[in-house]
């Protein structure tokens, strides 16, 4: 077996790779109707065929776009283009295409007739796998601007009362006694890693050719965004740092400061939003995506380190715990926001594998090893037959 073959998950469909646990390729093989020799196979309906062709990640992404189009029609256009998650997902997509081109470069330089078709095929596979990430982040960031427009009565006061009832003091105020510029830097760093950490797993899955695992992770992210957006609409809330009773004399110190300036740069981006228009604190999607990071770094960590498949999980664990704490320290969330985010992260991480198994898949004969290898985004690039 060549090194390229080892990078493709489609050669090991009968037994799990050592780095995987439940939910790997062979467990989620599509339920195919087993037909006796000569028996006819019932063709699925047109809607099922469309769903099978799209897959759960792209299907849910299209549903998001329909929702965004509806909001634009009702309330006017409000698009966001340059937010961090959009740039991260789009940047990884472009970088992976560059990697595919570099891997094709020797064959292209030799003028191999199959080089350009192989590169174009690899680019198409990367676009298919990463377009949902990029589109969903753009759609979500744009839809978020409508959360304070649809329902203008927020639940901030109720969340504040819940904090006081649970702790006897507002946690974002109490934690101010521990503020320090270095601690503020650390909390700002971990808070900003919320989308980068799971994208590292996603990138490794893409490079390994584990496209179905990648699409499951993508589906989990999309589920979180979709459910989270509905909750934003039902329970609009702003962060504690915008709550007037706390802004006007509640916080001590009144403003946090960092040693390196990271917090100030990060906060200047956050505080350019209109607090009356964007009401997206409940639930905390930073906390929910952090749960997803732990879930998938445990399940798919072998894509990053085959010999130590749990290594990335243990690296992420202290960063994720710090991220959860940072939502209070940096005054971004109420405690009920965090609890709801943790529950949302658990729910979507458990729903995505089940949706992956239940989603209709195209009926096709079992692929040969060579055919399955071609499913890898980088299949056929810079490899030679064994």
DAFENFEN-V706867 format. One record per residue. SS is DSSP state (A for helix, B for strand, O for the rest). PHI is phi in whole degrees, -180 to 180 (999 if undefined). D_FIRST is the distance of its C-alpha to the first C-alpha in whole Angstrom. Layout:
# DAFENFEN-V706867
ss-><SS;SS>
phi-><PHI;PHI>
d_first-><D_FIRST;D_FIRST>
This chain:
# DAFENFEN-V706867
ss-><O;O;A;A;A;A;O;O;A;A;A;O;O;O;O;O;O;O;O;O;O;O;O;O;O;O;O;O;O;O;O;O;O;O;O;O;O;O;O;O;O;O;O;O;O;A;A;A;A;A;A;A;A;A;A;A;A;A;A;A;A;A;A;A;A;A;A;A;A;A;A;A;A;A;A;O;O;O;O;O;O;O;O;A;A;A;A;A;A;A;A;A;A;A;A;A;A;A;A;A;A;A;A;A;A;A;A;A;A;A;O;O;O;O;A;A;A;A;A;A;A;A;A;A;A;A;A;A;A;A;A;A;A;A;A;A;A;A;A;A;A;A;A;A;O;O;A;A;A;A;O;O;O;O;O;A;A;A;A;A;A;A;A;A;A;A;A;O;O;O;A;A;A;A;A;A;A;A;O;O;A;A;A;A;A;A;A;A;A;A;A;A;O;A;A;A;A;A;A;A;A;A;A;A;A;A;A;A;O;O;A;A;A;A;A;A;A;A;A;A;A;A;A;A;A;A;A;A;A;A;A;A;A;A;O;O;B;O;O;A;A;A;O;A;A;A;A;O;O;O;O;O;O;O;O;O;O;O;O;O;O;A;A;A;A;A;A;A;A;A;O;O;O;O;O;O;O;O;O;B;O;O;O;O;A;A;A;A;A;A;A;A;A;A;A;A;A;A;A;A;A;A;A;O;O;O;O;O;O;O;A;A;A;A;A;A;A;A;A;A;A;A;A;A;A;A;A;A;A;O;O;O;O;O;A;A;A;A;A;A;A;A;A;A;A;A;A;A;A;A;A;A;A;A;A;A;A;A;O;O;O;O;O;O;O;O;O;O;A;A;A;A;A;O;O;O;O;O;O;O;O;O;O;O;O;O>
phi-><999;-80;-62;-65;-63;-64;-78;-102;-76;-82;-96;-127;-79;-99;-151;-71;-67;-59;-84;-107;-120;-57;102;-78;-53;-72;-73;-100;-56;-61;-66;-103;-67;-80;-115;-68;-55;89;-79;-82;-105;-71;-80;-70;-68;-61;-64;-67;-65;-64;-60;-64;-68;-77;82;-66;-68;-74;-62;-68;-63;-63;-61;-61;-66;-63;-63;-64;-62;-64;-65;-62;-64;-86;-122;92;-76;-149;-101;-119;-121;-119;-76;-52;-60;-64;-68;-64;-63;-65;-65;-66;-56;-64;-63;-66;-66;-63;-60;-62;-67;-62;-67;-85;-55;-59;-68;-64;-66;-77;76;-61;-63;-90;-67;-65;-59;-66;-66;-62;-65;-63;-63;-64;-66;-64;-60;-62;-77;-103;-59;-58;-58;-68;-65;-67;-70;-65;-64;-66;-62;-73;-66;-60;-70;-97;-66;-97;-99;-70;-127;-94;-93;-89;-112;-57;-63;-66;-66;-62;-65;-63;-59;-65;-66;-76;-119;77;-156;-76;-57;-68;-83;-60;-70;-61;-67;-99;-65;-155;-55;-68;-64;-64;-60;-62;-64;-66;-63;-68;-63;-77;-86;-58;-96;-70;-59;-70;-70;-66;-62;-61;-64;-64;-61;-65;-66;-80;82;-89;-69;-70;-65;-61;-69;-66;-61;-60;-62;-62;-63;-65;-60;-61;-64;-66;-64;-60;-65;-60;-68;-59;-69;-75;-131;-65;-153;-101;-77;-57;-67;-104;-78;-52;-61;-90;-64;-92;101;-83;-83;-143;-72;-63;-137;-79;-139;-113;-80;-92;91;-61;-61;-63;-65;-63;-69;-63;-72;-66;-86;-82;-74;-85;-65;-87;-95;-104;-125;-131;-92;-114;-87;-81;-76;-60;-70;-69;-70;-65;-62;-58;-59;-65;-60;-85;-70;-74;-76;-114;-61;-62;-66;-91;-143;-57;-80;-132;-66;-96;-58;-66;-59;-70;-68;-73;-55;-66;-67;-69;-61;-62;-61;-60;-66;-65;-63;-84;-58;-85;69;-91;-144;-83;-62;-60;-59;-67;-60;-65;-65;-64;-65;-64;-62;-64;-63;-71;-67;-86;-75;-59;-62;-70;-65;-60;-72;-83;-66;-62;-124;-61;-77;-154;-66;-62;-76;-72;-54;-64;-66;-65;-62;-67;-72;-65;-58;-108;-61;80;-104;68;-117;-124;-61;-69>
d_first-><0;4;7;8;6;7;10;11;13;13;10;12;15;16;16;17;15;17;18;20;23;25;24;21;19;19;23;24;23;26;29;28;31;30;32;33;32;35;36;37;35;37;37;37;40;40;40;37;35;36;35;31;31;32;30;32;31;33;35;37;37;39;41;42;43;45;47;47;49;51;52;52;55;57;57;56;53;52;48;47;44;44;43;40;38;38;37;34;33;33;32;29;29;30;28;24;25;26;23;21;24;23;19;21;23;22;21;25;26;25;26;23;25;22;22;25;24;20;22;25;23;21;25;26;23;24;28;27;26;28;31;32;32;34;37;37;38;41;42;43;44;46;47;48;51;53;53;56;58;57;59;61;62;60;59;59;62;61;58;60;62;59;58;62;62;59;60;63;62;60;57;56;60;59;56;58;60;56;56;55;53;50;50;50;47;45;46;45;42;41;42;41;37;37;35;33;32;30;29;27;25;25;24;21;20;20;18;15;16;17;20;22;22;23;26;27;28;30;31;33;34;36;37;39;40;42;43;44;46;48;49;50;52;54;54;55;55;55;54;57;57;59;61;65;66;63;63;67;67;65;62;63;62;62;59;56;55;52;52;50;51;48;50;52;50;48;51;52;50;50;54;54;54;57;57;59;57;53;54;50;50;50;47;46;42;41;42;40;37;37;36;33;32;32;31;28;27;27;25;22;23;19;18;20;20;17;18;22;22;25;26;27;29;31;32;33;35;38;38;38;41;42;42;44;47;47;48;51;51;51;53;51;51;53;52;52;50;47;48;47;44;42;43;42;38;38;39;37;34;34;35;32;29;32;33;29;29;32;32;32;28;28;28;25;23;20;17;15;11;11;15;14;12;15;17;15;18;16;14;14;16;15;11;11;9;6>
